[in-house]
Each structure stands twice: as C-alpha cells, then as structure tokens.
C-alpha cells in the first residue's frame, strides 16, 4: 500500500484514504501526493559532485586569467612612461587612460569570477523530496541553485530567482510543480506560489 504524508499534520496516511485518520483533513483522490524521501544513490552523488568539480575548475581558471590581465594592464598604466614631446604626448596620455580602463574592467571580472569560484566550492544545503514517486532534489550552492529530478539536472539558476518567486518545472509524467526557498526552508507546491499563497498542497521542509 502506497503511503503519503498529510499536508495538514504531516503524518503518514494511505494514498487511498479520503480523509486523514489523524486530523480529519480531506485528501482528494486525484491530488498529487508526497511520499517519504528515498535515500540518495551514492553513485548519483558521485556523478553530480564530478559536475560541480568541473564547473569549479573553469571558474578558477577564469579568475586567474582575468586577474593576470588586470595585473598586466595595471602595470602598464602605472609604469608605462609618457613621452612628453610635442608630437606624442597626447597619444601617450590616451594610451595610459586605455590601460587604466582595461585594468578596471578585468579587475571587476576577476572579482566576479572569484565569487563564482568560491560559490561553487561551497555547497550549503541539499533538499530531497519524493513527489508522485519521483525523487526531486534541490542543491544549493553559494551563488547558484540546481533542480534535479530522477538524476536529471532540470535547471541551473541563480539563487536570487529561487528565493523570490521559485521555479516552475514538471515531473517525468508531466505533472507541473513549483519549488522555492523561503524563511530558511524549501517549499514544493503543485500550484503557483503567487497565485495561491496559502495553497493546501504546498510542501515545506
């Protein structure tokens, strides 16, 4: 017999039950159901960790490359001599301004690259839920979040998007659902959060 959790009290009930035997909450027969999370396969964890490591390497490569270019252009700006002769003074001065502008650009890029590199290196939280028999995982890093369904990466997105309005996705059987992070907890819902904030099918854990 398949079991699910009551959306009202959170206790285990049969998916065939009309009402929760613990609190009396009505359970529609056609409602999508939640079951206790299945253990995460170690092989899946190893596979996804490999993806994270590869992404981290590229972020660090980008950081060191942009940092080197920043140092180069800053050096040229500071130590490139200005020819004070009448014919070349203006060109030399404009060249130093160009070095300064390029050093500022690559300095900004190096800071951004460093942020992504550190963010990829720090996994903050992982949330696992089983919806309609499918394993759904939200994988939070410092700057990015990843949504995975049945070992398949559905989307990578900035955490700001995940925090504010959540993400719409579909299960393999085309059942739509929504996921977001709010008040330190992950929430899954089968209806849009902004359309029905107090939806009874919202799952928070």
N, C-alpha and C positions, 0 to 999 in steps of 0.2 A: 504494500500500500504506500503510495507516494505521500510524503508529508510536506507541509509548508509552514510558514510562521504567520500567525495572526497579525495583520497590520496595526491592530489596536493595542494588544497587550504583548505581542511578540512571542507568545508561547506556541509550541508545536501543535499543529492540528492536521487532520487529513485533508487532502485536496478535494475530496468528495463531500466534505461537511458543508452544510448550508449555513450554519452559524458556528461561531467559536464556542466550544463547550466550557471554556474557562470564563469568558467575559460576555458572551452572548452577541458579539459583533457579527453582523451579517456578512457572509462570504459569497459573492456572486460566483456561480458555477463557471462562467466564461471569463473570469478575471485572470490576467496573467499572475503566476504565482512565484513565490520565492522559496527556495529550499536551502537547507544549511550549506554553507560553502564547502566545496570539495577541496581536499588537500592539493596544493600546487605541485605539479610534477617537477621533480628536481631537474630533469632534462630540459624542461621549458625554462626554468630559472637560469640554467647554464647558457642556453641559447640566447636568451634576452640579455643576459649580462655581457655576452660577447658583442652584441649590437651596441650596447652602451659603451663598452671599452673602445670600439672602433670609432664611435662618434666623439668620444673624449679625445682620442689621439688627433683627430682632424681639428678639433677646437684648439688644442695646444699648439699644433703646427701653425694654425692661423695666427695665434697670439704671438709666437716667437718671430714669425715672418713680419708681421706688422710692427712689432717692437723694434726689430732690426732696421726697418725702413724709417721709422720715427727717429731712431738714433742717428742714422745716416744724414737725413735732411736737417736735423737739429745741428749736427756737427758742421755741415756746410753753411748753415745760417750763421753760426757763431764764429767760425774760423776762416770762412772764405773772405779773402781780402777785397776791399773795394778799391778799384782803380780810380784815383781822383783826377785823372787827366780830363780835360775838357770834353773829349770825344767819347769817352767810355764811362763816365761817372754815372749817368742816368741808367745805362744798361746794367751796370754792376749793382746799383742800388735796387733796381727792379728784380734782378736775379735773387738777391738776398730775401726780398719780400716773398718771392715764389718758394724759396727753401723754407721759410717760416710757415707759409700757408700749408705746404705739403707735410711738414713735421706735425702741425696741429691736426691735420686730417688723419694721418696714420697713428698719432697718439690717441685720438678718440677711438679709432678702430681697434687698437691694441687693448684698450680698457674694455670695450665691448666683448672682444674675443676672450679676454681673461674671465669676464663674468660668465660667459657660456661654458668655458672650460671648467671653472670651479663648480658651476651649477650641475654640469653633467657628472662631476665626480661625487656629488653629494646626493644620495638617494634619501629622501626624507621619510616617505611613507608609502606603503602599498596597501590598497584596499581590495579585498576579494569578495565577490558576491556570486551566488548562483541564481540566475533568473530563468524561469521556464526550462530548467535543466541545463542551461549553458553557463559556463564559468566566465564571469566578467571581472576583469582586473583593472584598477586604476593605479598607475605607477607614477608617483610624484617625485620630481627632482626639484632642484632649487629654482630653476627658471622655466622648465618645461614640464608638461604632464603628458602621459601616454595612456590611451584607452585600448585594451586588448580584450578580444572575445575569442574564446576557444583557441588560444595560442596564436591568433592572428592579430597583428597590430592594425587597429582600425584607424587611429588618428594620432598624430603628434601635434600638440598645440601649446601656446603659451599659457602658463598657469593663471594669468590675469583673466583670460577668457573663461577658464574653468571656474574661477572664483565668482565671477559676476553673474553670468547667465547660464552657465553649464553648456553641455554638448549634447546634441541630438544624434542618435545612432540607431542601428537596427540589429536585432539578433539574427542568427543564420536563418530562422524561419520567417524573417521579415517583420517580426513584432517590433514596433518602434518603442524606444525608451529614451530617457534623459538622465544625465548624470552631472553633478556639480559638487563643489566643495564649499561648505558654509559653516561658520562657527566651529571650526576645528573638526568637522565630521564630513564624511562623504554621503551624498544623498542620491538615490536612484528613484526614478519615478516613471510611470507609464503614461503620464500626461505632462505637457509643458509646465515648467515651474511658474512662468509669468502669467499663464492662462488660469491656473488654479493653484494658488499658493498653498492652500490647505487641503490638497488632494489626499484622499484616503489611501491611495495606492503608493504614496511616497514611502520610500525605504531609507531610513537613516541609520548609520552605524559608525 
